[in-house]
Amino acid sequence: MRLLIVEDEKRLAVSLAKGLTAEGYAVDVVHDGLEGLHRAGEGVYDLVILDIMLPGLNGYRVCAALRAAGHDVPILMLTAKDGEYDEAEGLDTGADDYLTKPFSYVVLVARVKALLRRRGQGAGASPVHVHGDLKVDTAARRVFLGEEEITLTAKEFAVLEQLVVWAGQVVSKAQILEHVWDFAYDGDPNIVEVYVSTLRRKLRAELIRTVRGAGYRLESGR
């Protein structure tokens, strides 16, 4: 999952990005409303964490503009303000949830996971994907092969998650890079091959098929 943080308090933004990256998300950060609107409008994000008090364009206007343009990405609004009027205005412009500073990081992560889970269920998708004897629980972030639980790193799970969500279909290397690594990643795109190889070792080689020139496809388990 790829997240966008739009927050002008740079220390807070960096802290949130580090924490969420450790949770296995790809995270991009911008510090003003206009750039946030531009990035969020590209449609590549699974969730936006949006501060209200921003230079250039405040969070209310960013949120309203995204909704007016037809973007349904979940939006979690952050603000130093407190009061029913602010919350009502934030939700009225199309935000999905609202968190007042200072907040607990644990609470923020729980809200992020809940919004992502709600979006998946709203699209008719279950957080648990079963393919033969392979079971991937994207909400609990657990993987089972038969009765055995397979331990994966956050990045390994994120790569597998992209494959399992599109199981049976070809997922390109670019698509995996886009959703698992952040916007600033400029390393070797062959990093995807490294993680796919690791997943094959931990699971079974035949579960992930390489489609030459196109990408990878998750096959049904036994």
C-alpha positions in Angstrom: 0.0 0.0 0.0 1.2 3.5 -0.9 0.5 6.4 1.4 0.9 10.2 1.0 1.5 12.5 3.9 0.7 16.2 3.4 2.1 17.9 6.5 4.1 21.1 6.8 5.6 20.2 10.3 8.7 18.5 8.8 9.8 16.7 12.0 6.3 15.3 12.4 6.1 14.3 8.8 9.5 12.5 8.8 8.6 10.8 12.0 5.3 9.5 10.7 6.9 8.4 7.4 9.6 6.4 9.2 7.0 4.7 11.4 4.6 3.9 8.6 7.5 2.7 6.4 8.4 0.3 9.2 4.8 -1.0 9.1 5.4 -2.0 5.5 3.9 0.9 3.6 5.5 2.9 0.8 5.3 6.6 2.0 5.7 9.9 0.2 5.8 13.2 2.0 5.0 16.8 0.8 4.8 19.9 2.9 2.3 22.2 1.2 -1.3 22.0 0.0 -0.8 22.6 -3.7 1.9 19.9 -4.0 -0.3 17.6 -2.0 -3.3 18.2 -4.3 -1.1 17.5 -7.3 0.4 14.3 -5.9 -2.9 13.0 -4.6 -4.6 13.8 -7.9 -2.2 11.4 -9.7 -4.4 8.5 -8.3 -1.5 6.3 -7.2 -2.2 6.4 -3.5 -4.2 4.1 -1.3 -4.6 6.7 1.5 -3.8 10.3 2.2 -2.9 11.7 5.6 -3.7 15.4 5.3 -3.0 18.3 7.7 -5.5 21.1 7.7 -3.1 24.1 8.3 -1.0 24.0 5.2 0.8 26.7 3.2 -0.5 27.3 -0.4 -3.8 25.5 0.0 -5.4 24.4 3.3 -6.4 20.8 3.9 -10.1 21.5 3.6 -9.7 22.9 0.1 -7.3 20.1 -0.9 -9.9 17.5 0.3 -12.8 19.3 -1.4 -10.9 19.6 -4.7 -10.0 15.9 -4.7 -13.6 14.9 -4.1 -14.9 17.3 -6.7 -12.5 15.7 -9.2 -13.9 12.3 -8.4 -11.0 10.9 -6.3 -12.3 8.5 -3.7 -8.9 7.8 -1.9 -9.4 7.6 1.9 -8.4 10.8 3.6 -7.3 11.0 7.3 -7.2 14.7 8.3 -4.8 16.0 11.0 -5.2 19.3 12.8 -4.0 21.2 15.8 -7.5 22.6 16.2 -10.1 21.0 18.3 -13.8 21.4 18.3 -17.0 20.1 16.7 -17.1 22.8 14.0 -13.6 21.9 12.7 -14.4 18.2 12.6 -17.8 18.8 10.9 -16.1 21.0 8.3 -13.4 18.4 7.7 -15.8 15.6 7.3 -18.2 17.7 5.2 -15.5 18.3 2.6 -15.2 14.6 2.2 -12.6 13.4 4.7 -13.1 9.8 6.0 -11.6 10.3 9.4 -10.2 13.1 11.7 -7.4 13.1 14.3 -6.5 16.0 16.5 -2.9 16.8 17.5 -1.3 15.8 19.7 -2.2 12.2 18.9 -0.9 8.8 19.7 1.1 7.2 16.9 -0.5 3.8 17.8 -4.0 5.4 17.3 -2.9 6.9 13.9 -1.7 3.5 12.7 -4.9 1.9 13.9 -7.0 4.5 12.0 -4.9 4.1 8.8 -5.4 0.3 8.9 -9.1 0.7 9.6 -9.6 3.0 6.6 -7.6 0.8 4.3 -9.6 -2.3 5.5 -12.9 -0.4 5.1 -12.0 0.6 1.6 -11.2 -3.0 0.7 -14.5 -4.3 2.2 -16.4 -1.5 0.4 -15.0 -2.7 -2.9 -16.3 -6.2 -2.0 -12.9 -7.6 -1.2 -12.0 -9.8 1.7 -8.8 -9.0 3.7 -8.1 -12.8 3.6 -7.0 -14.3 0.3 -6.9 -18.0 -0.1 -5.2 -19.7 -3.1 -5.1 -23.5 -2.6 -3.0 -24.0 0.6 -1.7 -20.4 0.6 -3.6 -18.0 2.8 -2.7 -14.3 3.1 -4.4 -12.1 5.6 -3.7 -8.6 4.5 -5.4 -7.1 7.6 -3.4 -9.1 10.2 -0.4 -9.2 7.9 0.0 -13.0 8.3 0.8 -15.7 5.7 0.1 -19.4 6.0 1.2 -22.2 3.7 -0.9 -25.2 4.7 -0.7 -25.2 8.5 2.6 -23.5 8.7 2.8 -19.7 9.3 5.5 -18.1 7.1 7.4 -15.2 8.6 8.0 -12.3 6.1 9.6 -8.9 6.4 7.5 -5.9 5.9 8.8 -5.4 2.3 8.4 -9.1 1.5 4.8 -9.0 2.7 4.1 -5.8 0.7 5.4 -7.4 -2.5 3.3 -10.5 -1.9 0.3 -8.4 -1.1 0.5 -6.8 -4.6 0.6 -10.2 -6.1 -2.2 -11.7 -4.0 -4.6 -8.8 -4.6 -4.2 -9.3 -8.4 -3.8 -13.1 -8.2 -4.1 -14.8 -11.5 -3.3 -11.6 -13.3 0.1 -10.2 -14.4 1.6 -7.6 -12.1 4.3 -5.6 -13.6 7.6 -4.7 -12.0 6.7 -1.0 -12.3 3.4 -1.6 -10.5 5.1 -3.3 -7.6 7.8 -0.6 -7.4 5.0 2.1 -7.4 3.1 0.6 -4.5 5.9 -0.9 -2.4 8.7 1.6 -2.7 8.2 5.3 -2.3 8.3 8.1 -4.9 11.9 9.0 -4.0 13.2 5.5 -4.7 15.8 5.8 -7.5 17.7 2.5 -6.9 17.9 -0.5 -9.1 14.4 -1.6 -10.2 15.7 -5.2 -10.2 15.2 -5.0 -6.4 11.8 -6.4 -7.2 13.4 -9.6 -8.6 15.4 -10.0 -5.4 12.2 -9.9 -3.3 10.4 -12.2 -5.6 13.3 -14.7 -5.4 13.1 -14.5 -1.6 9.3 -15.1 -1.6 9.8 -18.2 -3.8 12.3 -19.6 -1.4 10.1 -19.0 1.6 6.9 -20.2 -0.1 7.2 -22.4 -3.2 9.0 -21.5 -6.4 6.0 -22.5 -8.6 3.6 -20.1 -6.8 5.1 -17.0 -8.5 5.4 -17.3 -12.2 7.5 -14.9 -14.3 5.8 -13.7 -17.4 8.6 -12.7 -19.6 8.6 -9.0 -20.5 5.4 -8.4 -18.5 5.9 -9.1 -14.8 4.8 -11.8 -12.3 1.6 -13.8 -11.7 0.6 -15.5 -8.5 -0.6 -19.0 -9.3 -3.1 -21.1 -7.3 -1.5 -23.2 -4.6 -2.0 -26.9 -4.3 
